[in-house]
């Protein structure tokens, strides 16, 4: 094992070289200017191997100056798997560009199927790296830990009590968009991948709608392998601070309160203790409210289901996003991730009974009222966090304020805001009825693992359905889709559902997830993400030569309609000024008008079936 002082000196030389290259640049080349680096010499440096060691990872061999490309990563893993009978490499699926999304199974019993892994009676940790392929700390940390748990044997005891599933690169196509210019705010490695996949989709905005094959693959894997805890390994953006390893998960006010309490009371203290013992500074993930940090920070981010931690929370799977700090050196970030993975495996191996009890408690919950969206309660607390001294000044460039971090550690007391108040809610129905025409929605519900009851024959059902008004489409696409919002007015209807339609009961462990996908007021519902635009489209109109005499007859035969029309002319200048609008006003009041226009085709069963 390489000596700590020797590795520290090598890392210092690499940093100096990088600063030299950055300072020179090419003529006219723009270089990123980062805040001062905080010196670090943590105990976890001792985990790295010497460059000549047979099992040194590419990142270690380069002094944590670089991260390996996709082919190099998989070649290392295949060599490791060939030498370690406890490991198996399996494909979860293919990317848009045809690359395999690989997962490593680590099992002392060599149980390499979902059924076999469960039969071991041990808990399972699932960790993934590279959902954003410019953030590769988790990949290089995972390679080191897999090696140490097997061929080197220094961490072999971890597999005595737990199984480990590891996805080294989720966004495999984004990973191969390799460049020095991936993340302007990140200190190393020299080159890395891009934030989005080959379809320009951010996979950590896709957990609900499942447009990307990579996200469909990992969600399907979560359903098949049923891990006990799920870690999504990232690198942060945002403010400067002393923390090098931070975390985010939905709190006890959200959809899995028992799981959140377990994470708060057991996972956070244990991993924090282990990280601190190895020279790291763990803490909560925080975002700036304004340019000036003294105005407050946002913590306790309650994520919707487009994000991994929000999605996991909705399906009662303990899920944590780990964010190492982008302004820390790459070695510090990778080694901090290693320590966190090791600590989590040890904790899960010893505390799996209490963890599973928390999951069972949340899975059994059937809250009558479900929060669909969250907002700041407007009642901030105060946090004293390990920050960095800063200066705020007027900027002649932006015309606003700029913040400059000095590199000097300081404890700072600031307002702490949380997204812990309900912004939108819905009552839990007995079930949802999804029509066969929404086949793409039914397909995605199946990938999520939500239990459905398909119809073999047509059926008429008393349901509640929403009629939309005030429909607003966003002007720009978001994650490949044009989002939409609308005001919803419920209607009681007797609706016919064709063969191939499905009934989705909410009395199931994933019932809350079904609500978040099917309630139109949910920000990540299939409605708001654009799966039901066809229900908002008008297909039939009436010509003027028909509507002129028809409207004349309607007014003559219905005095109440005449009064309503006259009021509308007084109150709506646009209507009064337009012949077409006037005639359409009458057309909408005839039985010829499409009565299904703007009708949400998903029905709620608001009472128990006979």
Secondary structure as UniProt FT lines:
FT   HELIX           4..24
FT   TURN            27..28
FT   HELIX           43..47
FT   TURN            51..52
FT   TURN            54..55
FT   HELIX           58..61
FT   TURN            62..64
FT   HELIX           70..83
FT   TURN            85..86
FT   STRAND          87..94
FT   TURN            96..97
FT   STRAND          100..106
FT   TURN            108..109
FT   HELIX           114..119
FT   TURN            120..121
FT   STRAND          123..129
FT   TURN            133..134
FT   HELIX           137..149
FT   TURN            150..151
FT   TURN            154..157
FT   HELIX           158..161
FT   STRAND          162..167
FT   HELIX           172..175
FT   TURN            184..185
FT   TURN            198..199
FT   HELIX           203..205
FT   TURN            207..209
FT   HELIX           213..225
FT   STRAND          229..235
FT   STRAND          245..248
FT   TURN            252..253
FT   HELIX           257..262
FT   HELIX           263..267
FT   HELIX           268..277
FT   TURN            278..279
FT   STRAND          282..284
FT   STRAND          287..288
FT   HELIX           293..295
FT   STRAND          297..299
FT   TURN            305..306
FT   HELIX           308..314
FT   TURN            315..316
FT   STRAND          319..324
FT   TURN            326..327
FT   HELIX           330..364
FT   STRAND          369..376
FT   STRAND          381..394
FT   TURN            396..398
FT   STRAND          401..427
FT   STRAND          431..434
FT   TURN            436..437
FT   HELIX           439..448
FT   STRAND          453..454
FT   STRAND          459..473
FT   TURN            479..480
FT   STRAND          484..497
FT   TURN            499..500
FT   STRAND          502..505
FT   TURN            509..510
FT   HELIX           511..518
FT   TURN            520..521
FT   TURN            523..524
FT   TURN            526..532
FT   HELIX           533..536
FT   HELIX           544..557
FT   HELIX           559..571
FT   HELIX           573..577
FT   HELIX           579..587
FT   TURN            588..589
FT   TURN            591..592
FT   TURN            595..598
FT   STRAND          603..605
//
